[in-house]
Amino acid sequence: MEYEVQIDELNERVKVRVAPSKIHGVGIFALRFIGKGQKLYADHMPVVYNLPYSFFGKLFPEVRQLLLERWPSIVNGNVFAYPTERIQALMNCSFSPNYDAIHDIMLYDVKKGEEILEDYTLIP
């Protein structure tokens, strides 16, 4: 994969992080604003990237920070994978969800730091 393609893909797909939740254990939280109708890529399998550290300045700051937290050996030229977990598997349930797990889209605008919630009862 060409470097510019990797940069565009990572900037589009890296939108959330795992963090402690007030609802239950851990949850999925927005790294930045995610608008209504945007795809979350919550059930994607990991992709291995070989983006050199010298290109990390082209990543959104929150994307760069998350990747370097998880894969510090990137600075030494190592490859890395994203996502590192099945995001949807760590999402908490709400009967007033802001995420549609069936269509993998946000139902409402979500602010940076807000927990992303799905309704388990709607999943077949």
Helices and strands as residue ranges (DSSP letters): H 3-13, E 16-20, E 26-30, E 47-49, G 53-58, H 61-70, G 72-76, E 80-82, G 87-90, E 92-93, E 99-100, E 105-106, E 115-118, G 120-122
